[in-house]
Amino acid sequence: MALQALEPISVHLSEDALEEYVMGRIPVTDEAHLECHVLVCATCCEKLEELFCFVEAFKRCMSEAGSGTSLGPRPACHAEDMDGQPRQED
């Protein structure tokens, strides 16, 4: 059987769903679907990373002001993150 090229992903996750995931409020039943989609969709992965960075920066500012909490670990949405090694930050 010949390998076929993957078709481009034309349906993306909503920004609301990505925000809920970053904030830890996504239903457990939807979590696996979102994580699988982000692993194969560069567009959603980039959006998720942007949201995570924004929320992380916001929470850091709130923490410095004395009223914030920290986020959990950053989700791994790139293949190189799946080996359990920390991602190199720029």
N, C-alpha and C positions, 0 to 999 in steps of 0.2 A: 504494500500500500504506500503510495507517495504522500509525503508530507505536504500539507496545504498551508499557505501563508495565512496568518490570522487576519481577520477583517478588522479595520479600524473600529474602535468603540464609538458608537454614535449616541448612546444614551449615557449620560453622566449622573452622578449622585447630586442631590440638591445641596445647596449651601447650608440649609437648615440641618440636614442629616449629618453633614460633616461637622458643623458646630456642635451638635448634640454629642457626637463621638468625642470630640476634643474635650468637651466639658464633662465627659463621663456619664451622660444622661441618656445615651441611646439604649433602647431595649436590648436585652441580651439576645433575643431572637433575631435581631437585625444586625448585630455586631459582626458575626462571621461573614455575612453577605457583603457588608461594607468593606471589611478587611480584604476579602478576596478580590473585590472590584478594584480597590486601590492598588493592589499588587500588580494588576495588569493594565491599569489605566494611568498613563503619565499625567494627563490633565487633572484628574481627581487627586492624584498623589501630590501634585504641585499645589493645588488648592488646599489640601489638608495640611501640608507643610506650612503654607502661608498663614493659615488660621491658627495652627499650633504656635507658631512664632509670635503672632499678634497677641494671643491669649497669654502666652508665657511672659511677654514683655509687660502686658497690662497687669498681670498678677504680681510681677516683680515690683512694678511701680507702687501697687497697692500695699505690698509687703513693706516696702521702704517707708510708706506712709503709716505703717503700723496696723493695717487691717486686712492683709491678704493671706492667702493660703497658697501652697505650692501645687503644681500639677503633677500628675504621675509621670511615668517614663514616656518619652517621645515614641509614637508608633513607628514601627519599621515598615516603610512602604517602598523601599528600593531593595533589589535582590541582594546587594552587598550588605544590607543591614540584617539579613536573615540568618547570618552565621553567628549572631549573638555578640559580635564585636561592636564596640561603640562607634558611632558615626563621627567622622572628623568634621569639626565645625570650622567655618572660614573665619 
